Amino acid sequence: MKKCFELIPCPYRGKDPHLSDCPVYARQSTCWIFDWVGFYQSMANGEDKKHWLHAMVDMCRECEVYREHAEEMEEVLKSLIYCE
């Protein structure tokens, strides 16, 4: 199974995973199985956390990977929205 960063022109591909800002790439996982809720809940409260949630919900649905894994990703996004 190809990982999300292999399916799209990911800006992290080819870089050292340990230096990545993307938790999925850093763990060499894939976005539709990553524990986004746990990641979100571990973030410090504040404007950055709110901005991250809105960016994730808005931008994710525009991604090719989302379209291929819409069912899994929609569950992730719903879980993020309702974990507040």
Secondary structure, DSSP 8 states (H G I E B T S, - for coil): ---HHHHTT-TTTTS-GGG-S-HHHHTT--TTTS-HHHHHHHS-SSHHHHHHHHHHHHHHTTSHHHHHTHHHHHHHHHHHHHT-
